[in-house]
């Protein structure tokens, strides 16, 4: 008999037995009194019956509590090496993994660092963060402003004690090579990030931080996602960040019922990301003068480590204009789907994302899928199956296939956006597609850029 049913049956039997004992007790007591003093005995019996009923209410509440807890707990899902199984891919039901047996790691205070400059529309970002924030104590919001833009500063100050407003003090031009004069904005951004992260980790002494740009709004379960991700970063040294962003997160490329689905990725996504203090202590001494995000993606910084990313993004950008002059926004970024529901990630067992469990499972999924040509998949000529593998062998073949499916085709230090072990995962007409290198893949080639 299932555990839930056996507890319910046990509770019902105990409840019935208790009432039977109570009835016999009352009957035995009712035969004893002298009829001449019946009224006083009836009063006494009534009081005793009321006391027994109170005990029964307590017992019934306990039974309901235990049954309710079992209803909330999904059944265990076996996975590799005892870990919870990863959620299945397209066209399969998303079984909820069981709770972590040893319990989640305690989560410290994690500040949200909002990097701002000259956008008064930072209000949209802050409103979104405050709307879904579960605790001001656990998630203080620190807005670091560069540029000295007064209107933006007034908007930030209008939130009063709800946020902490700090200002980058050095507003001078940054020394840059003559050929990089037009990239002065990127130099200032790198300087600002370094200063702001030093404030968070060195001056304020925090152990972790979530970095958010001022042109992002967040999903309802943004904080829940990062609370759960914190434990993964602490447990697995091969994970160095968790990002709220899916670079290929267009509605046509994701599982719309895949809100609970998370992935490992060798590509650093940014756009709402969690890092630990230890990582900042590693990166800060060699922090670049400009283009910090591409620098982070270099193999010398990544060192073979991965990030966690969601199937459905937990951030969405509304900033069309910026130092990148709206690059990719109209063609791609504005179509990224923001998750609208809530997933209880902290109540799920996410240990399937740990490298020793994930890698063999992932490779089995990819290279166990039937192989097909890109044109066959695009024309719907592949029969059956919920997954399919399309292989590329050169940089040009990857880029051509990526463009044909509508996924981003650019590479940074040889790593495609969202790629893990060379594989870019997305959906096409409800089917999971693995755009993958051959099985004997030897690693990323930094010249593919």
C-alpha positions, 0 to 999 in steps of 0.5 A, a space after each residue: 500500500 502507498 505510504 500516503 494511503 497507509 497513513 490515511 487508513 491508520 489515522 481513520 482507524 485510530 480516530 474510530 477506535 478513540 471514539 469507541 473507547 470514549 463511548 464505552 467509557 461514558 456508558 460505564 460511567 453512566 451506570 454508576 450514579 444514584 438516580 437521585 443525584 442524576 443531574 450532577 452526574 450528567 453535568 460531570 459527564 458532559 464536562 468530561 465528554 467535552 474534554 475528551 472531544 478536545 483531545 480528539 480535535 488535537 488528534 484529528 489535526 495531527 492526522 490532517 497535518 501528516 496527510 497534508 505533508 505527504 500530499 505536498 511531497 512528490 514521490 521520489 524520482 530515481 536518477 543517476 547515482 541516486 540523484 533526482 532525475 533531470 526533468 525530461 525533454 519535450 513532449 514528456 510530463 515534467 515529473 517533480 523531483 523529490 526534496 533534497 534528503 540532507 536539506 538545503 544549505 542555509 542561504 545568507 543575505 544576498 543583495 541585489 546589485 542594480 547597475 545603473 547609469 542614466 536611465 530614469 526607466 530604472 523605475 521599471 526595474 526597481 518596481 519589478 524587483 520590489 514587487 516580487 521581493 519576499 524579504 527586505 532583510 534577506 534581499 537588500 537592493 543596492 543601486 550603484 549609479 555611475 554617470 552622475 545623471 541627476 534625473 536618474 538619481 532622483 528616481 532612485 532616491 524616490 524609493 527612500 529606505 526601500 533601496 540603498 543608493 550608492 554612487 561611483 565617485 570617479 566620473 572622469 574619462 578612462 584611458 583607452 587606446 586611440 582605436 578604442 575611443 569610440 568604446 569609451 562607454 565599455 571602459 566606464 562600465 568595466 570600471 563601474 562593475 569593479 567598483 560596485 562589486 568591491 562595495 558589495 563584497 569588500 565594504 559590505 562583506 556579503 558572501 554572494 550577490 545577484 547582479 541586475 542591469 537597470 534595464 531588466 525586469 524580473 519574473 515572479 519566481 526570480 528570488 526563488 530561483 536564485 535561492 535554490 541556485 545558491 546551494 548548487 554553486 556551494 556544492 559544485 565547484 564546476 559551477 561558477 554562476 547562475 543566470 536568469 537568462 536564456 539567450 535562445 529563450 524566444 517563445 518558439 524555441 522553448 518548452 512553454 510548460 518547461 518552467 521548472 526545467 534548468 540546464 548547465 551551460 558553458 556560455 556565461 549569459 549575464 543579464 541577471 546572474 548570481 556569483 559568490 564572493 570567492 569568484 569575485 576574489 579570483 577575478 577582481 585582481 585581473 579585472 579588464 579595462 573594458 568588455 568585461 563580459 566577453 573577458 569573463 567568457 575567455 577560457 582563462 577565466 572560465 577554466 572549464 566551469 559552467 553556469 546554471 540557466 533556465 529554460 524560461 528566462 527569469 529576466 527580460 530586457 526593456 533597454 533598447 538603447 545603450 552602449 551597444 546601440 540596440 544590438 540584437 534588440 529588435 531582431 532578438 532580445 525583445 522576443 525573449 519569453 519571461 516566465 510568468 508562473 512560480 516554481 518552488 525551486 527551493 522545495 525541489 531536488 536540483 542535484 541532477 544539475 551537479 556535474 557527476 550526475 548531469 554529464 552522463 545523463 546529458 550525453 546519453 540524451 544527446 547521442 541517444 537521439 536519432 540523427 537527422 539533417 537540418 533540412 529534414 527537421 525543418 521540413 518536418 520529415 523526421 518521423 516520431 520521437 521527442 528528441 532529434 540530433 543535428 550535427 555540425 562539424 565546422 564553425 560555418 556549418 554551425 552558424 548556418 544551421 543555427 540561423 536556419 533554426 532561428 537560434 543565435 549563431 555568434 560564438 565567444 571564445 568558441 562557445 555558442 550561446 547556451 552551449 554545453 559540451 558543444 551542444 545547443 539545446 532548443 525546441 522546434 515545433 514541439 520537438 527537442 533539438 540537439 545541435 551537436 558536434 560529433 560524439 568524439 568532440 575534443 572541446 571548444 576551439 577559441 578560433 571559432 569567434 
